[in-house]
Amino acid sequence: MTLLTVWSDTDPETALVRTADPAEIAVELKQLGVRYEQWPVVPGVTRENALEVYAEQVARVTETEGYILVDAMEMTPSDDPEWLASAGQARLKFLAEHTHDDDEDRFFARGSGVFYLHVKERVYAVLCEAGDLLSVPENTTHWFDMGTRPDYVSIRFFHDDDGWVGNFTGSEIAKAFPTFDTLMAGHRAS
């Protein structure tokens, strides 16, 4: 189940908002210009079949938003040292606060991850799970945490052929806020 937690950007200990209600999440995010949708969850989705399984939804978003590049990516946990090193490096890259010159639209077909949006002196942590589509508007300061054992299939949408390009802020704010693993543990316990 999706979870939205909002803090002041100077007080990661005190949640101002915490909700798992999809309607409340959509209202909160819409105020930031963030599109949030829920699509049906289809078991057995992989990187190889995700675009086919969600062809109807992908076509709608692509047509409505003008995307020209759509792909799928997958992270599946492994104890292989090479995988662990690669996943760790990817996590560190995405944990660094950044912006994009393009919208960042992600649909989680399987698994989960947290987008942290840093807007108007607030941090909005959106714990996305299977079935969630989140569209982070261009130039929105944010970071992403996929956890210490990433496990997801996501569909990504782009307006140009360059794909994912981050403009890093150099801020260390991400280190002050609860991680994916912490948020997930607390969410499961509630």
ABEGO torsion letter per residue (X at the ends): XBBBBBBBAABAABBABBBABAAAAAAAAAAAGBBBBBBBBBBGBBAAAAAAAAAAAAAAAAAAAGBABBBBBBBBBBABAAAAAAAAAAAAAAABBBBBABBBBBBBABEBBBBBBBBGGBBBBBBBBBGBBBBBBBGBBBBBBAEABBBBBBBBBBABAAEBBBBBAGBAAAAABBBAAAAAAAAAAX
